[in-house]
Amino acid sequence: MKFKWKKRKRLFILSLDGVPRSFLRDGISDGRFPHIDRLGEMVEIKSVFPPVSSVAWATFATGVNPANHGIFGFIDRDPATMSQRIPTSRDLVSPTIWRMLNDAGRRTIVMNVPLTYPPAEANGVMISGFLCTKLEQGVKPPSLLPHLQQLDYRIDPDPALAAADKAGYLNEIVATLRSRRRALFSLIEKQWDLFMCHVMMTDRINHFFWADGQQQDSAFHEGFRRFYDEVDALVGDVDTALSPNTELLVLSDHGFCRLDQEVDLNAALAESGFLRFKDNGAGLSGLDPSSRAYSLLPGRIYVNLAGREQSGTVPEAQYDRLREELAGFLADLNDAQGNPIISKTIRREQAYAGRLIDRAPDLLVLPHNGYDLKARPSPGPLFTPAEHRTGMHTYDDAFAVLRGRRLRSGGGILDATPVLFELLGLPIPSHFEGHSLLSEGGGR
């Protein structure tokens, strides 16, 4: 794809994974986050189904929905073998914005964005995100590796540390943010047209320290606040470093809320007779053929459809009726106090449209705030108290703010992608599916 433009423009994107708009607005009301506040009005944007980082940023990076880019969750399954795997950048079947820009002769720097491992060859720089476990495997061009190693560049803190040493994990989160900052400012003077730096540590701290941030008597309350003060300072320093003619977009991909209980949907399906395991069965290959449905996290339900699943037994003629039965069952699923767990159940054709819709979950389930939907691959309890994790993703309450310009409210992360091309003075690719967040007449 080739583009023509009259005047080259530049855009910097700072993506803050899982930061809620309400959290920032409350902080601004209390006199915090002055640098974020200075950028302009934040608008709320919606995430995707399911609201997980890999799916959301794949959607942003391609400008199309999961049924066209191919990423439906952090874990996916092969229905023919019932094996599971973690999708990578190789599973994206739609071109990314950086590839399209590179093809147009634009230079890009892409740092730590999910679904960039393994890294692609780039007209510029690409540093992989959290699926990369070894930095030397995630840097293009490889000649940049010694520089990043000298900066003690860190891809992602190890979540396993959160259970063993919570204080040590918080220190790792802060150290990783600071390493991202060092790398960002060491590269910002290079030639580029699009620079996207992703901060995954906001998602990490929200998962494990969200309750601490709300409880002033917590031993980690001040550490949580100081971390977010550093995030705000990073926004301010990027703002200052960029020329007034360079656009600055800051956004997140989903919201966050307090987590109270984990709910295993496979346990719920098993208790109701929808799902059965073979004797000593574990994993999807351990499902009994009499099973009618099973789940993958978070909140993805698949019908055990004949001709599609390895041991599928549900006839096509019963498919829609079974989905109605499952939706009704989920609507009536309550906790021990009688509180409803599920807020919404959506058929796949309501959430997605595209050539890969046959690979999509048959139903997508969103919980009420406080419940995190799990899908354990063997019999287990329905409810598990949240121990180490105290925060969970939400579909709503993500945000976007564009320095000195107005954005329209009511959109989603899919609608943020066309904004990039508008700001860079390029025509919006015809296959993009979103409606731009850039307001008509949304000048400086």
Secondary structure, 3 states (H helix, E strand, C coil): CCCCCCCCCCEEEEEECCCCHHHHHHHHHCCCCHHHHHHCCCEEEECCCCCCHHHHHHHHHHCCCHHHHCCCCCCEEECCCCEEECCCHHHCCCCCHHHHHHHCCCCEEEECCCCCCCCCCCCEEEECCCCCCCHHHCEECHHHHHHHHHCCCCCCCCCHHHHHCHHHHHHHHHHHHHHHHHHHHHHCCCCCCEEEEEECHHHHHHHHHHHHHHCCCCCCHHHHHHHHHHHHHHHHHHHHHCCCCCEEEEECCCEEEECCEEEEHHHHHHHCCCCCECCCCCCHHHECCCCCEEEECCCEEEECECCCCCCCCECHHHHHHHHHHHHHHHHCCECCCCCECEEEEEEHHHHCCCCCHHHCCCEEEEECCCEEEECCCCCCCCEEECCCCCEEEECCCEEEEECCCCECCCEEHHHCHHHHHHHCCCCCCCCCCCCCCECCCCCC
